């Protein structure tokens, strides 16, 4: 699908936008001229991110939200509940939901426009979240003052692309590519697997003497798993990586229509999700390909997004649905998310809390953008207290990689950029091939793999115990660096 590209490199605020400045709307002409332009709305978002590090629609005014709805198909996301913390569905909250739906439909009957809310409605199965059509400003004003409403957001609003200074340009981190690996960037171990250069820096091969991740399941919420790469499908159980499972699911809907429910399936059409899955769990065999950190761990993948940026309505829904589904599975211990947004998405925030409160250890990428724009801090959802934020640094020194973010929210770092400029060798999304990949994405998946080693070594531990062990294995522990948290993890120390 052709999406509107945002005015940011991954996790970067907008500078200017021009496309679709004049909205098409069925309101009267005098109201239409009062609508804020996208450029004006984006400036409001930018100012909030610069001053607070995040942006919440409910902290703005009625007019801003109503204007954004005009660029959002008039689709409003409503989070409801008896309190601000009641995000999970329950019998008691269903009554609140029904009353809010009734209220919106009554408010949307307007004598002047003769319009009313349509029956287009999405009700989340696990969260206290609905999406419904809203056209009238008075409806928004009423909802903002209703104590049963936790938040409201324009469901499909997306900041458009500024064509200059985009690292990923139209790909947004995607690419079905492969390359020949430089022999200086790996070493070979039995029975013929390639160990990426940064694994030895973090003592991952030494940790394999104690744990290889067996019995632990790592979940990757990303762009899915490529069916072309047999080493992550048919050959996932191969060599020294036998006796484990891989499962693929899809919660992304590839459609420009918000109300479409045709799920696109589990197969990766971007490549990024396959690369991240490989970093964490690629098999150890004799095929001269890069091995994953936890090469005996089970893998569950979700195609929840089209690419690394969570900006499309169906990506927001897809990520939330993936997280709640994983939260409901007792066998899932670790969730890795090398994706994000420059500011908070409340339905995803609810879903992160949902999974977190079910004991999941959630890793999230600190952010990746161009060198010109990576002044921006840690992105969402890595900036949440419920996630563990990871970023990448350069080889041999605590300098963030050329396109990585840093800040007080970062918990751990992984060396992933060589002095040569090359990144980390990983299994490609193309069958039997390899490639280089960098950014906070590969750092996050690497850390999730190390966590799997720790949890497999200590299967009776809970999330807090595993996280504490990772912290103690950090180079700066017991202190925290203001930009890099506990620093580089020593995997051997973490499993001993």
N, C-alpha and C positions, 0 to 999 in steps of 0.2 A: 504494500500500500504506500501511496505517496503522502507522507506526513509533512506538517509544517515544521521546519527546523527552528530550533531555539536560538536566541541571541546570546549564546554562551558557548564556550568550549566547556566540556563536561564539568559542571559545577561552577559556572562563571556567570556574573550578572550582565544584564543587557546594557548596551550602549545606545543603540538606536534601532528602530524597526520602522518599516514604511508600508509593508504589504497589508492590504485590507484595513486601512485606517478608518474608512467609513463603513460602519456595520450595516448589514441588511436586516431590517427589523420590521415587525408588523405593528409597532407602536405608532402613535400619532406623530406628525412632523415636529411639533414643538418639543416633545420628549426626546426625539431622535437627535436633535441638535445638542441636547444636554448631555449626551453620552460621552464619557471620557474616551480618548483615543487609546489604542494599545500602547503607544509610546508613553502616554501619561500614566497608564496603569503600571507599566514596566518600571518607570522611574520610582513609583511608590514601593514596588517590590525591592528594587535596588537599594533605596535609602534604608529600608528596614534591615536588609541583609548586612549592609555596611555598618549600621549602628548596633544591631543586636545579634548578628550571626544567623538569623533565621527570619522567616516571614510567616505570619498566620493571617488568613483572610478575615477571621472573626475579630481581629484587632483593628481592622479598617472600618470604614463607615458604610452605611447602606448604599450610598451612591456608587462607591467604588465597586462593591460586590455586584450591584445591579448592572453597572456598565460592563464588567467582566463577563457577566452572563450573556450579554449580547454577542460576545465573541465565543461563546461556549454552548451554542445550540440551545440556550435557555435551560440547560440541564443543571440542576442544583443538587449537590451532595449534602445530605443532612445527617449529622451524627446526633443521636438522641440517647436519653437515659435518665434515670432518677437522680444521678449525680454526674459530675465531670469525669469520674473514674469508672462509670458503668458502661464499658465498651463491649462486653460479651453478652450475647443474646440470652435471655431468660424468659420464663413465663410472665413475670411481672413487667418486663420491658416491652413485651408484645402489645400490651394495652396502650402504652405510651406511643408506640409506633403507629398503631391504628388511629389514634386520636390526632397525631400530627399529620398523617396523610389526609384525614378528613378535614382538618383545619386548613391545610394548603389548598385543597380543592374548593373549599368554600371561599377562601380569600381570592382565588384566581378568577372567580366570576366577577366581571367588571362591566358595568353598565355602558361605559364609553367605548371600550374595545370589543365588547361582546365575545370576549375570549375566556377560556377556562383551561385549567391544567388538563393535559391529555392523560390517557390511561397508561402512557409509557412510564413504567415504574420498574426499578430494580431494587430488590430486597436482599441484603446479604444474609447468607444462611448461618453465619457464626458471629457476626458483629452487629452492633446496633447502628447500622448505616443503611440509608436508602438514597436512591437517586430519583428525582422527580422533576418534571417540567415546571418552571416558574417564570412568569413574564412580568408580573407587577411589582413595582418597588415597595409598595405597602406590605406585600407578603414577606419580603426580606426583612423589613423593619420589625414586623411582628415576631418573626422567628428569632431575630437577634435578642429580643427582650424576653423570650420564653425560657424559663428555667429548665424545661425539659430538653432543650436543644443544646447539645454540647458544642457544636460548631456547625457552620455552613461554609461551603466552598463551591465556586463555579467548577463543575465536574470536568469539563473538557478544555478549560483554558490552558493555552500553551504559548510561551514566549517564542516569538519567531526568530529565525536565524539572521545574525549579522554575518554577511558572507566573508568578511575579513577575519583573520586570526582564529580560525577553527583548526584544532589539531586533527580532528577526525573528519572534517568537512562533511560530506554527505554520508560517510560510513558510520559515524558515531561509534568507533571502536570495532567495527565489523571488518571481516576480510577472510575469505577462504583462500589462504595463501600458504606457501611453503618455501623453504630456503635450505641451502646446504649449510650445515653448521660448521663453524670454525673449530678445528680440533683443540684449540686453546680454551674453549668454552665448556668442555665436558671431559670426564674420564670414564672409562669403561669398567664395569664390575660384572661378576658372574651373574647369570650365564651369558651375558652379552648386552647388558643394558647401559645406557648412557646417563651418568649422574651429572646434572647441571652444575656449573662452577660455584654457584652460591650455596649449594647444599652443604659443602664442606665448611664454609664459613659459619654456618649455623649448626654444624655438627649433626646433621641429619643422618648420614650414613652410619656414624658411630652409634646413634640412637637405635638403629635397626637391630643391633645386637640385643636390645631389650624389648622392642616392640615394633611391629610393622603395620599396626592398625587393625588387626584381625578382630572381628566381632563388633566393631563400631561402624555405624552408618553415617556418612557425610552427605548432606543435602546441598546441592548447588542451585540457587534461584538465579536464573540468568536467561540467556536466549535459547536454551535447550541443549540437546546433544546431537551431533551430526551423525546421520545414519551412514554416511560415507566412510567414517573412520572405524574400521572393523576392530581396531585395538581398544576401542571404548565400547564395543558392542559384542560381536561374536567372540573376539579374542580377549575380552576383559578378564576371563579366567584362563590364564596362560602362564607357563613357566612357574616362577615362584609366587604367582598371584592367583593360585587356584583356590576353589572353594568359597567364592564370594558371589555377590549378586549386584546387578545393575538394573534399575527401574527408571523408566522415562514417563513423564506426565506433561500435559500442556494446559495452561490456564489463560493463554493469550488469545485474543480474538483479533484477527487481522482484517479490520473493517473500518471504514470512515464513519460508519453509522453507530452511534452510541448504543442503540438498542439491539444491535446484532448479538446473537448468542451462539454463533458458529465458531467453536473453538478450533484453533489452527493446528492442533496436534503437538507432539513433543519434539519434533525434529528441528534442529538448529539451522536457521537460514542466515545467520550472521557470522558464526564461527567463534564468537567470544565465549559463549557458554561451554563449548567443547574444550577450548583451551583451558578454562578455569577448572573444569572437571579433571582434565589430564594433569594439571599441576598438582592437584590434591591426591589423585588416585590412579594414575596411569600404571599399567602393569609392568612388572619386572620380568623380562624374558630375554631371549637370545636374538632379537630382531634389530639390535643397534638403534634403538629409539629412546628418547628421554623417559625416565621413570618418574612416577609420582611420589610425593612425600610419604603418603600412607598407602603403599602399593598392595596391601591386603585388606583395606577397608571396603565395606559395601558402599555403593553409590546410588543416590536418588537425585535425578535432575528434573527441574521444572522449566519449561519454556513459558516464562511469565512476561517477557518483554521482547520487543523487536530488536533492541540494541542496548547499549549501556546506560542510556539516559531515560529515566522514568518521567515521561512528559505526556504521552498519549493517554486518553481516558482508559482505553483497554489495557494499557500497561499498568496503570494505577490499580485497576481492578484485578489484573492478573497477578501482580505481586501480592496483594492482600489475600487473594484466594489461595495462592501457593503457601503463604506463611500460616494461614489458619489450618490448611490441610496438613501441613507438617507438624503444627502444634498438636493436632489430634492423634498423631502417631506416636505410640510409646517407644518404638524402636529407633526413632530419630534422636540423636544426641546433639549433632552439630549442624548449623546452617551457615552457609557462606554466601554473601551477597557482594559481588564485585560490580555493583550497579548503584545508581543514586540519582539525586535531584539537588539542584542548588538551594532549594528551600523545602520545608516540610510539607508532606501530603498526609492529611489527618487520617484518612482511611488506612493508609499504610502504617502510620504511627500506631493506630489501634491494633493492626495485625501483628506488628512487632511485639507489642505488649502481650497480646494473646499467646504468641509462641513462647515468649520469655517466661510468662507465668505458668507455663507447662514444662519448665525446666530446660529449655533449649539454650545452648551456648551459641550466640549469633555474632558472626564476624561480618564487618561491613567496611567497604573501601573508603578511605579518607578523602579521595577525590583526585581526579586527573584532568589536567587542562594544559594549555600552552604555557610556555615560560613567561609570556607577557601577562597572563591572567591568573597564574597560580598563587598570587598574593591572597586570594580568597581562602578562607579557613576551611575547616572540616565540613563536608557536605552531609546531607540527609540521606539515609538514616544513621550514618556513622556518628553523627553528633548527638544521638540519643543515649541516655544513661543505660538503656537496656541492651545496647550493642557494644561490641569490642571493635574499636576503630584501628585500622592498620594503614600504614603508608610505606612507600618505597624510598630507599636512600641509595647513594652512590657507593661504589666499592671502596671499602677501607676508611670511610669517613662519614661523619654525621652531617651530610649535606643532602637535602632532599633531591630526589631524582629530578631531571630537567622538566618534568611535567607533573610532579606530585605535589600534593597539598600537605601542610603540616599545621600544628596548632595544639592548644591545650587539651583538646578532646582525643588526640591520638594516644593509643595505649601501647602499641608495639610497632617495630620497624623490621623490614626485611631488605637486605642488600640485593638490588636487582638491576643496577646499571653499572656496567664495567667502565673503567677509565678509557677503554677503547670506544665507548658509546654503545656497544652492543648490550642487549638485555639478556633475558633468561631463555635458554632452549626449552621448548615444550613440544608435546605432541600436537601436530596440526589437526585441523578439522578435515583435511584431505587424507585419504586412506594411506597408511604407512609412511606418512611424511612428518617432518618437523618444521618448526619455525621459531623465531624469537618473539617474545612479548614482554612488555614492561608496564610501568605505571603502578598505582596502588592496587590495581586489580590482581596482578600476579602475587603481590605481597600478601593480600588478603587470603587468597586460596592456599598459599604456602602455609600461612599461620593456622588456617583451619586444618590442614593436614598434620601439622605438629600437634595440635590439640587432639586429633584422633589417635596419635601415638601415645599420648599421655593417658587418655581415657581407656584405651585398650590395655595398657599396662596396669591400670587401676579401675577395673570394671564396676566396682561397687561405689565409686566416688560419685558425688553430685557435681553440678555445674560450678558451684562456688569453689570446691576443692580443686577442680581441674584448672580453673582460672587463676587461683592463688598459686598453683604450681608453675604456671606459665609466667606469672609476674616474678616469682622468685628466681626464675631462670633468665630474667631480663638483665641486660648489662648494667642498668642504672639502679636496679633494686637495692635497697628499699626506697630510694628516692625516685622522683619522677622528673624527667626533663620537660621544660615548658613547651617544647615543640614535638618531642618524640617519645613521650611517655616513658615506659620502662625500657625502651630501646630494643636492640637486637635480642632475639631469643636464642639461647643455647639449647638445642633439642636434646642433646645428651644429658645435660643437667636436669632438664624437665622430666626425663623418664627414669632417672636414677633414684 
